[in-house]
Amino acid sequence: KKTQKMSAPAATTTATPSTTLLPLELVDKCIGSRIHIIMKNDKEVVGTLLGFDDYVNMVLEDVVEYESTSEGRRVTKLDQILLNGNNITMLVPGGEGPEGA
C-alpha cells in the first residue's frame, strides 16, 4: 500500500488578503466622491476629493468648512483647497458633515 505524505501549507507572508483594505486604498477609493474630514482643531471640512499624497495631504473642491467658535458655528464655502494631512483626525467617506448628521 502506497501512502502519500501530507505537507502543511506554506505560510504566506507577502500579500495581504483580498478582504483587507489598507488606509490609503480606502482614501484612493474616495477620489471623485464627497468626504467629511474632522480636523484636530475645531474645524470640519466636507468636499469632493480630487487627489492626495502619501502624507494624506488632500486636494478638495466644492468645500464647506465648519468651524466651532464661541459665537456658534461658522460656515465657509471654498472652491478648492489643499488640506494638510497632518491635521486630520478622522475621514468619513461619503459623509455629509455636521449638518447631515
N, CA, C and O atoms as a GROMACS GRO file, in nm:
protein
  404
    1LYS      N    1   0.085  -0.118   0.000
    1LYS     CA    2   0.000   0.000   0.000
    1LYS      C    3   0.089   0.123   0.000
    1LYS      O    4   0.182   0.135   0.080
    2LYS      N    5   0.060   0.214  -0.090
    2LYS     CA    6   0.140   0.334  -0.104
    2LYS      C    7   0.074   0.447  -0.024
    2LYS      O    8  -0.045   0.472  -0.040
    3THR      N    9   0.151   0.513   0.061
    3THR     CA   10   0.096   0.626   0.136
    3THR      C   11   0.156   0.754   0.084
    3THR      O   12   0.272   0.759   0.043
    4GLN      N   13   0.076   0.857   0.086
    4GLN     CA   14   0.123   0.988   0.040
    4GLN      C   15   0.145   1.076   0.161
    4GLN      O   16   0.058   1.088   0.248
    5LYS      N   17   0.261   1.138   0.166
    5LYS     CA   18   0.292   1.225   0.278
    5LYS      C   19   0.222   1.359   0.257
    5LYS      O   20   0.236   1.422   0.152
    6MET      N   21   0.148   1.401   0.358
    6MET     CA   22   0.078   1.529   0.352
    6MET      C   23   0.166   1.636   0.414
    6MET      O   24   0.216   1.620   0.525
    7SER      N   25   0.185   1.743   0.344
    7SER     CA   26   0.266   1.852   0.400
    7SER      C   27   0.174   1.969   0.434
    7SER      O   28   0.071   1.991   0.371
    8ALA      N   29   0.215   2.041   0.534
    8ALA     CA   30   0.138   2.158   0.576
    8ALA      C   31   0.152   2.266   0.470
    8ALA      O   32   0.257   2.278   0.406
    9PRO      N   33   0.046   2.344   0.450
    9PRO     CA   34   0.056   2.453   0.352
    9PRO      C   35   0.163   2.554   0.394
    9PRO      O   36   0.181   2.582   0.512
   10ALA      N   37   0.233   2.606   0.297
   10ALA     CA   38   0.339   2.704   0.324
   10ALA      C   39   0.276   2.833   0.376
   10ALA      O   40   0.171   2.877   0.328
   11ALA      N   41   0.340   2.892   0.472
   11ALA     CA   42   0.292   3.019   0.528
   11ALA      C   43   0.322   3.131   0.427
   11ALA      O   44   0.431   3.138   0.371
   12THR      N   45   0.224   3.215   0.406
   12THR     CA   46   0.244   3.327   0.315
   12THR      C   47   0.265   3.453   0.396
   12THR      O   48   0.187   3.484   0.487
   13THR      N   49   0.368   3.525   0.364
   13THR     CA   50   0.399   3.648   0.437
   13THR      C   51   0.400   3.769   0.345
   13THR      O   52   0.436   3.879   0.388
   14THR      N   53   0.361   3.751   0.220
   14THR     CA   54   0.372   3.862   0.125
   14THR      C   55   0.242   3.940   0.112
   14THR      O   56   0.226   4.042   0.180
   15ALA      N   57   0.152   3.898   0.031
   15ALA     CA   58   0.033   3.977   0.000
   15ALA      C   59  -0.068   3.973   0.114
   15ALA      O   60  -0.078   3.876   0.188
   16THR      N   61  -0.142   4.083   0.125
   16THR     CA   62  -0.250   4.088   0.224
   16THR      C   63  -0.373   4.022   0.163
   16THR      O   64  -0.390   4.023   0.041
   17PRO      N   65  -0.458   3.964   0.246
   17PRO     CA   66  -0.579   3.901   0.192
   17PRO      C   67  -0.665   4.003   0.118
   17PRO      O   68  -0.660   4.123   0.146
   18SER      N   69  -0.743   3.956   0.024
   18SER     CA   70  -0.825   4.046  -0.057
   18SER      C   71  -0.931   4.117   0.026
   18SER      O   72  -0.985   4.219  -0.017
   19THR      N   73  -0.961   4.065   0.144
   19THR     CA   74  -1.062   4.130   0.229
   19THR      C   75  -1.002   4.246   0.308
   19THR      O   76  -1.077   4.327   0.364
   20THR      N   77  -0.870   4.256   0.315
   20THR     CA   78  -0.805   4.364   0.388
   20THR      C   79  -0.799   4.489   0.301
   20THR      O   80  -0.759   4.483   0.185
   21LEU      N   81  -0.840   4.602   0.359
   21LEU     CA   82  -0.835   4.728   0.287
   21LEU      C   83  -0.741   4.821   0.364
   21LEU      O   84  -0.769   4.859   0.478
   22LEU      N   85  -0.631   4.856   0.302
   22LEU     CA   86  -0.534   4.943   0.366
   22LEU      C   87  -0.584   5.087   0.367
   22LEU      O   88  -0.664   5.124   0.280
   23PRO      N   89  -0.540   5.169   0.463
   23PRO     CA   90  -0.591   5.306   0.474
   23PRO      C   91  -0.580   5.387   0.346
   23PRO      O   92  -0.677   5.452   0.305
   24LEU      N   93  -0.465   5.386   0.281
   24LEU     CA   94  -0.451   5.466   0.158
   24LEU      C   95  -0.535   5.410   0.044
   24LEU      O   96  -0.575   5.485  -0.045
   25GLU      N   97  -0.563   5.279   0.047
   25GLU     CA   98  -0.653   5.221  -0.054
   25GLU      C   99  -0.794   5.273  -0.035
   25GLU      O  100  -0.865   5.300  -0.132
   26LEU      N  101  -0.836   5.288   0.091
   26LEU     CA  102  -0.969   5.342   0.119
   26LEU      C  103  -0.978   5.486   0.070
   26LEU      O  104  -1.077   5.524   0.007
   27VAL      N  105  -0.877   5.566   0.100
   27VAL     CA  106  -0.877   5.706   0.056
   27VAL      C  107  -0.879   5.712  -0.097
   27VAL      O  108  -0.949   5.795  -0.154
   28ASP      N  109  -0.802   5.624  -0.163
   28ASP     CA  110  -0.798   5.621  -0.309
   28ASP      C  111  -0.936   5.591  -0.367
   28ASP      O  112  -0.972   5.646  -0.472
   29LYS      N  113  -1.013   5.506  -0.301
   29LYS     CA  114  -1.149   5.474  -0.349
   29LYS      C  115  -1.243   5.593  -0.337
   29LYS      O  116  -1.349   5.595  -0.400
   30CYS      N  117  -1.205   5.692  -0.256
   30CYS     CA  118  -1.290   5.809  -0.234
   30CYS      C  119  -1.268   5.920  -0.337
   30CYS      O  120  -1.342   6.018  -0.338
   31ILE      N  121  -1.167   5.905  -0.423
   31ILE     CA  122  -1.141   6.010  -0.522
   31ILE      C  123  -1.265   6.027  -0.611
   31ILE      O  124  -1.320   5.930  -0.663
   32GLY      N  125  -1.306   6.152  -0.626
   32GLY     CA  126  -1.425   6.184  -0.704
   32GLY      C  127  -1.552   6.184  -0.621
   32GLY      O  128  -1.659   6.219  -0.672
   33SER      N  129  -1.542   6.146  -0.495
   33SER     CA  130  -1.660   6.140  -0.406
   33SER      C  131  -1.650   6.244  -0.297
   33SER      O  132  -1.544   6.302  -0.272
   34ARG      N  133  -1.764   6.268  -0.232
   34ARG     CA  134  -1.768   6.358  -0.117
   34ARG      C  135  -1.706   6.288   0.003
   34ARG      O  136  -1.722   6.167   0.022
   35ILE      N  137  -1.636   6.366   0.084
   35ILE     CA  138  -1.572   6.312   0.204
   35ILE      C  139  -1.583   6.415   0.316
   35ILE      O  140  -1.568   6.535   0.294
   36HIS      N  141  -1.609   6.366   0.435
   36HIS     CA  142  -1.619   6.450   0.555
   36HIS      C  143  -1.491   6.431   0.634
   36HIS      O  144  -1.454   6.318   0.667
   37ILE      N  145  -1.423   6.540   0.665
   37ILE     CA  146  -1.294   6.534   0.734
   37ILE      C  147  -1.305   6.610   0.866
   37ILE      O  148  -1.343   6.727   0.869
   38ILE      N  149  -1.271   6.542   0.974
   38ILE     CA  150  -1.269   6.605   1.105
   38ILE      C  151  -1.124   6.636   1.139
   38ILE      O  152  -1.038   6.548   1.135
   39MET      N  153  -1.098   6.761   1.170
   39MET     CA  154  -0.962   6.809   1.194
   39MET      C  155  -0.928   6.806   1.343
   39MET      O  156  -1.016   6.791   1.428
   40LYS      N  157  -0.798   6.822   1.374
   40LYS     CA  158  -0.753   6.826   1.514
   40LYS      C  159  -0.805   6.949   1.586
   40LYS      O  160  -0.833   6.943   1.706
   41ASN      N  161  -0.818   7.060   1.515
   41ASN     CA  162  -0.871   7.182   1.577
   41ASN      C  163  -1.023   7.174   1.577
   41ASN      O  164  -1.078   7.065   1.561
   42ASP      N  165  -1.091   7.282   1.593
   42ASP     CA  166  -1.237   7.282   1.597
   42ASP      C  167  -1.299   7.300   1.459
   42ASP      O  168  -1.400   7.369   1.444
   43LYS      N  169  -1.238   7.238   1.357
   43LYS     CA  170  -1.289   7.251   1.221
   43LYS      C  171  -1.327   7.116   1.163
   43LYS      O  172  -1.268   7.013   1.196
   44GLU      N  173  -1.426   7.119   1.076
   44GLU     CA  174  -1.463   7.003   0.996
   44GLU      C  175  -1.475   7.052   0.853
   44GLU      O  176  -1.516   7.166   0.828
   45VAL      N  177  -1.439   6.965   0.759
   45VAL     CA  178  -1.438   7.002   0.617
   45VAL      C  179  -1.514   6.894   0.540
   45VAL      O  180  -1.495   6.775   0.563
   46VAL      N  181  -1.599   6.938   0.448
   46VAL     CA  182  -1.668   6.846   0.358
   46VAL      C  183  -1.640   6.893   0.216
   46VAL      O  184  -1.659   7.010   0.184
   47GLY      N  185  -1.595   6.801   0.131
   47GLY     CA  186  -1.566   6.838  -0.006
   47GLY      C  187  -1.551   6.716  -0.094
   47GLY      O  188  -1.555   6.602  -0.047
   48THR      N  189  -1.533   6.742  -0.223
   48THR     CA  190  -1.509   6.634  -0.319
   48THR      C  191  -1.359   6.614  -0.330
   48THR      O  192  -1.285   6.707  -0.361
   49LEU      N  193  -1.314   6.491  -0.306
   49LEU     CA  194  -1.172   6.459  -0.308
   49LEU      C  195  -1.122   6.449  -0.451
   49LEU      O  196  -1.171   6.367  -0.530
   50LEU      N  197  -1.023   6.533  -0.486
   50LEU     CA  198  -0.963   6.528  -0.618
   50LEU      C  199  -0.835   6.446  -0.620
   50LEU      O  200  -0.804   6.381  -0.720
   51GLY      N  201  -0.761   6.447  -0.508
   51GLY     CA  202  -0.637   6.372  -0.502
   51GLY      C  203  -0.572   6.384  -0.365
   51GLY      O  204  -0.615   6.464  -0.282
   52PHE      N  205  -0.468   6.302  -0.342
   52PHE     CA  206  -0.396   6.302  -0.216
   52PHE      C  207  -0.258   6.244  -0.239
   52PHE      O  208  -0.230   6.187  -0.344
   53ASP      N  209  -0.170   6.260  -0.138
   53ASP     CA  210  -0.036   6.203  -0.147
   53ASP      C  211  -0.014   6.106  -0.030
   53ASP      O  212  -0.106   6.078   0.046
   54ASP      N  213   0.109   6.056  -0.017
   54ASP     CA  214   0.140   5.958   0.088
   54ASP      C  215   0.127   6.015   0.228
   54ASP      O  216   0.116   5.939   0.325
   55TYR      N  217   0.127   6.148   0.242
   55TYR     CA  218   0.110   6.211   0.373
   55TYR      C  219  -0.036   6.245   0.399
   55TYR      O  220  -0.069   6.307   0.501
   56VAL      N  221  -0.124   6.204   0.310
   56VAL     CA  222  -0.268   6.230   0.313
   56VAL      C  223  -0.297   6.380   0.308
   56VAL      O  224  -0.400   6.425   0.358
   57ASN      N  225  -0.205   6.458   0.247
   57ASN     CA  226  -0.240   6.594   0.208
   57ASN      C  227  -0.344   6.576   0.099
   57ASN      O  228  -0.330   6.490   0.012
   58MET      N  229  -0.449   6.658   0.101
   58MET     CA  230  -0.561   6.637   0.009
   58MET      C  231  -0.594   6.762  -0.070
   58MET      O  232  -0.584   6.874  -0.018
   59VAL      N  233  -0.634   6.743  -0.194
   59VAL     CA  234  -0.690   6.850  -0.275
   59VAL      C  235  -0.840   6.822  -0.283
   59VAL      O  236  -0.883   6.715  -0.326
   60LEU      N  237  -0.919   6.922  -0.240
   60LEU     CA  238  -1.064   6.909  -0.237
   60LEU      C  239  -1.126   7.024  -0.314
   60LEU      O  240  -1.071   7.134  -0.320
   61GLU      N  241  -1.243   6.998  -0.374
   61GLU     CA  242  -1.318   7.105  -0.440
   61GLU      C  243  -1.460   7.108  -0.386
   61GLU      O  244  -1.505   7.014  -0.321
   62ASP      N  245  -1.531   7.219  -0.414
   62ASP     CA  246  -1.668   7.240  -0.363
   62ASP      C  247  -1.671   7.214  -0.213
   62ASP      O  248  -1.746   7.129  -0.165
   63VAL      N  249  -1.589   7.288  -0.141
   63VAL     CA  250  -1.564   7.264   0.000
   63VAL      C  251  -1.653   7.350   0.088
   63VAL      O  252  -1.679   7.467   0.059
   64VAL      N  253  -1.700   7.290   0.197
   64VAL     CA  254  -1.766   7.363   0.304
   64VAL      C  255  -1.687   7.336   0.431
   64VAL      O  256  -1.665   7.221   0.469
   65GLU      N  257  -1.643   7.445   0.496
   65GLU     CA  258  -1.566   7.434   0.620
   65GLU      C  259  -1.656   7.477   0.735
   65GLU      O  260  -1.717   7.584   0.731
   66TYR      N  261  -1.662   7.394   0.838
   66TYR     CA  262  -1.741   7.423   0.958
   66TYR      C  263  -1.643   7.446   1.072
   66TYR      O  264  -1.559   7.361   1.101
   67GLU      N  265  -1.655   7.561   1.137
   67GLU     CA  266  -1.566   7.593   1.249
   67GLU      C  267  -1.648   7.628   1.371
   67GLU      O  268  -1.736   7.714   1.365
   68SER      N  269  -1.620   7.562   1.482
   68SER     CA  270  -1.689   7.592   1.608
   68SER      C  271  -1.620   7.711   1.674
   68SER      O  272  -1.499   7.708   1.698
   69THR      N  273  -1.698   7.814   1.702
   69THR     CA  274  -1.645   7.933   1.769
   69THR      C  275  -1.728   7.960   1.893
   69THR      O  276  -1.830   7.894   1.916
   70SER      N  277  -1.686   8.055   1.973
   70SER     CA  278  -1.762   8.090   2.094
   70SER      C  279  -1.899   8.148   2.058
   70SER      O  280  -1.992   8.142   2.138
   71GLU      N  281  -1.911   8.204   1.938
   71GLU     CA  282  -2.040   8.260   1.893
   71GLU      C  283  -2.130   8.156   1.830
   71GLU      O  284  -2.248   8.182   1.805
   72GLY      N  285  -2.077   8.037   1.802
   72GLY     CA  286  -2.155   7.933   1.735
   72GLY      C  287  -2.073   7.871   1.624
   72GLY      O  288  -1.950   7.867   1.631
   73ARG      N  289  -2.141   7.821   1.522
   73ARG     CA  290  -2.072   7.756   1.411
   73ARG      C  291  -2.057   7.853   1.294
   73ARG      O  292  -2.155   7.913   1.249
   74ARG      N  293  -1.933   7.867   1.246
   74ARG     CA  294  -1.905   7.948   1.128
   74ARG      C  295  -1.894   7.855   1.008
   74ARG      O  296  -1.823   7.755   1.013
   75VAL      N  297  -1.964   7.887   0.900
   75VAL     CA  298  -1.963   7.806   0.779
   75VAL      C  299  -1.900   7.887   0.667
   75VAL      O  300  -1.943   7.999   0.638
   76THR      N  301  -1.797   7.830   0.603
   76THR     CA  302  -1.726   7.897   0.493
   76THR      C  303  -1.728   7.806   0.372
   76THR      O  304  -1.694   7.688   0.381
   77LYS      N  305  -1.767   7.861   0.257
   77LYS     CA  306  -1.764   7.784   0.132
   77LYS      C  307  -1.641   7.824   0.052
   77LYS      O  308  -1.610   7.943   0.038
   78LEU      N  309  -1.572   7.723  -0.001
   78LEU     CA  310  -1.449   7.744  -0.076
   78LEU      C  311  -1.453   7.662  -0.205
   78LEU      O  312  -1.505   7.551  -0.206
   79ASP      N  313  -1.396   7.717  -0.314
   79ASP     CA  314  -1.396   7.647  -0.441
   79ASP      C  315  -1.302   7.526  -0.439
   79ASP      O  316  -1.341   7.415  -0.474
   80GLN      N  317  -1.176   7.550  -0.397
   80GLN     CA  318  -1.076   7.443  -0.399
   80GLN      C  319  -0.972   7.471  -0.291
   80GLN      O  320  -0.932   7.585  -0.271
   81ILE      N  321  -0.929   7.364  -0.221
   81ILE     CA  322  -0.828   7.381  -0.116
   81ILE      C  323  -0.726   7.268  -0.121
   81ILE      O  324  -0.751   7.161  -0.176
   82LEU      N  325  -0.610   7.295  -0.061
   82LEU     CA  326  -0.510   7.194  -0.033
   82LEU      C  327  -0.510   7.180   0.119
   82LEU      O  328  -0.479   7.275   0.190
   83LEU      N  329  -0.544   7.062   0.168
   83LEU     CA  330  -0.557   7.036   0.310
   83LEU      C  331  -0.436   6.960   0.360
   83LEU      O  332  -0.402   6.856   0.304
   84ASN      N  333  -0.371   7.009   0.465
   84ASN     CA  334  -0.254   6.944   0.523
   84ASN      C  335  -0.299   6.820   0.599
   84ASN      O  336  -0.376   6.830   0.694
   85GLY      N  337  -0.251   6.703   0.559
   85GLY     CA  338  -0.291   6.577   0.620
   85GLY      C  339  -0.248   6.562   0.764
   85GLY      O  340  -0.304   6.479   0.836
   86ASN      N  341  -0.150   6.641   0.809
   86ASN     CA  342  -0.102   6.632   0.946
   86ASN      C  343  -0.208   6.673   1.048
   86ASN      O  344  -0.198   6.635   1.165
   87ASN      N  345  -0.307   6.748   1.006
   87ASN     CA  346  -0.409   6.799   1.099
   87ASN      C  347  -0.538   6.718   1.097
   87ASN      O  348  -0.636   6.757   1.161
   88ILE      N  349  -0.540   6.608   1.024
   88ILE     CA  350  -0.661   6.527   1.012
   88ILE      C  351  -0.673   6.429   1.127
   88ILE      O  352  -0.577   6.360   1.161
   89THR      N  353  -0.791   6.424   1.188
   89THR     CA  354  -0.820   6.326   1.293
   89THR      C  355  -0.897   6.207   1.238
   89THR      O  356  -0.866   6.093   1.270
   90MET      N  357  -0.998   6.235   1.153
   90MET     CA  358  -1.082   6.126   1.102
   90MET      C  359  -1.137   6.161   0.965
   90MET      O  360  -1.171   6.276   0.937
   91LEU      N  361  -1.146   6.059   0.879
   91LEU     CA  362  -1.206   6.072   0.746
   91LEU      C  363  -1.334   5.990   0.743
   91LEU      O  364  -1.336   5.875   0.788
   92VAL      N  365  -1.440   6.048   0.688
   92VAL     CA  366  -1.567   5.977   0.676
   92VAL      C  367  -1.606   5.976   0.529
   92VAL      O  368  -1.664   6.074   0.480
   93PRO      N  369  -1.576   5.867   0.457
   93PRO     CA  370  -1.613   5.861   0.316
   93PRO      C  371  -1.764   5.876   0.297
   93PRO      O  372  -1.843   5.811   0.366
   94GLY      N  373  -1.803   5.961   0.205
   94GLY     CA  374  -1.945   5.982   0.179
   94GLY      C  375  -2.016   6.064   0.284
   94GLY      O  376  -2.137   6.086   0.274
   95GLY      N  377  -1.943   6.110   0.384
   95GLY     CA  378  -2.006   6.186   0.493
   95GLY      C  379  -2.055   6.322   0.447
   95GLY      O  380  -1.997   6.384   0.359
   96GLU      N  381  -2.164   6.366   0.508
   96GLU     CA  382  -2.224   6.494   0.472
   96GLU      C  383  -2.185   6.607   0.567
   96GLU      O  384  -2.226   6.721   0.548
   97GLY      N  385  -2.107   6.576   0.668
   97GLY     CA  386  -2.065   6.680   0.762
   97GLY      C  387  -2.159   6.692   0.879
   97GLY      O  388  -2.254   6.615   0.892
   98PRO      N  389  -2.134   6.791   0.964
   98PRO     CA  390  -2.212   6.806   1.086
   98PRO      C  391  -2.360   6.836   1.060
   98PRO      O  392  -2.445   6.803   1.144
   99GLU      N  393  -2.392   6.897   0.947
   99GLU     CA  394  -2.533   6.930   0.920
   99GLU      C  395  -2.610   6.810   0.864
   99GLU      O  396  -2.734   6.810   0.863
  100GLY      N  397  -2.538   6.709   0.816
  100GLY     CA  398  -2.604   6.590   0.761
  100GLY      C  399  -2.630   6.482   0.864
  100GLY      O  400  -2.688   6.377   0.833
  101ALA      N  401  -2.586   6.506   0.987
  101ALA     CA  402  -2.600   6.405   1.093
  101ALA      C  403  -2.740   6.397   1.147
  101ALA      O  404  -2.768   6.317   1.236
   0.00000   0.00000   0.00000
